[in-house]
Amino acid sequence: MDVWSTLGDTFLDWESMKAVLPEMLTVGLVNTLILAAASVVLGTVLGMVVAVLALSRKRWLRWPAKIYTDIFRGLPAILTILLIGQGLSPVTRHWWGPNPYPLGILALSLIAAAYIGEIFRSGIQSVEKGQLEAARALGFSYPDGMRLVVIPQGVRRVLPALVNQFIALVKESSLVYFLGLLASQRELFRIGQDAAATNGNQSPLLLAGIFYLIITVPLTHLVNYFDKRLREGRPAESEDVVLEELAHANR
């Protein structure tokens, strides 16, 4: 009985949870979503560039993309965040002061771009070669065929993987706390950790974990929904119809 009481006091101290809940909602949740959303947007843009370079016919364009991908996928996320957040801080200090928030977003974006670039590359390569050949036969140049026919189909196929990457960024945003964020910039984990250290129990950290689950579990089911729909294919129009419409618009 004492064991259960001790566990209850450690993880289910409702007063501690109630005390930290407002800050979790107004500060921690907001900052976690900002870190993840900003990183996935910047990472998607840079990732598409990396994917296009990786698929280039020119070796001097492919190799930098490959090296970039290998480095940022091979390093632990926390090491990348510390190297960028602490290493670039003296350089960026005159732009936004000692604020580590932008560098945290930059670090997460560079990590995300390496993974998203590989996602895009695999998606683009999964499109049948006949699609590009058909586009060329209809009068498209190689860049236009890739931009209007191949890349859109490849991106559509990897939507579930992109949502998975966003889920990963939501969780990895907790590592930015190592950079020493300001009080108004703390994310869910840092607020939970600070409250747990103050109160002497783990209930605030458990509450932070519940918030992460509230974000990630629905997104996981959304991934499964997207994956099922994409496996079933588009009912309204086929890829051949898309090619015909693009050819007509290109005339």
Salt bridges, closest charged atoms under 4 A:
GLU23 OE2 - ARG186 NH2 2.10
ASP70 OD2 - LYS66 NZ 3.97
GLU118 OE1 - ARG73 NH1 3.56
GLU118 OE1 - ARG121 NH2 2.90
GLU128 OE1 - ARG157 NH2 3.21
ASP144 OD1 - ARG147 NH2 3.06
ASP194 OD2 - ARG186 NH1 2.75
ASP194 OD1 - ARG190 NE 3.06
ASP227 OD2 - ARG231 NE 2.91
GLU237 OE2 - ARG234 NH1 3.43
GLU239 OE2 - ARG157 NH2 3.23
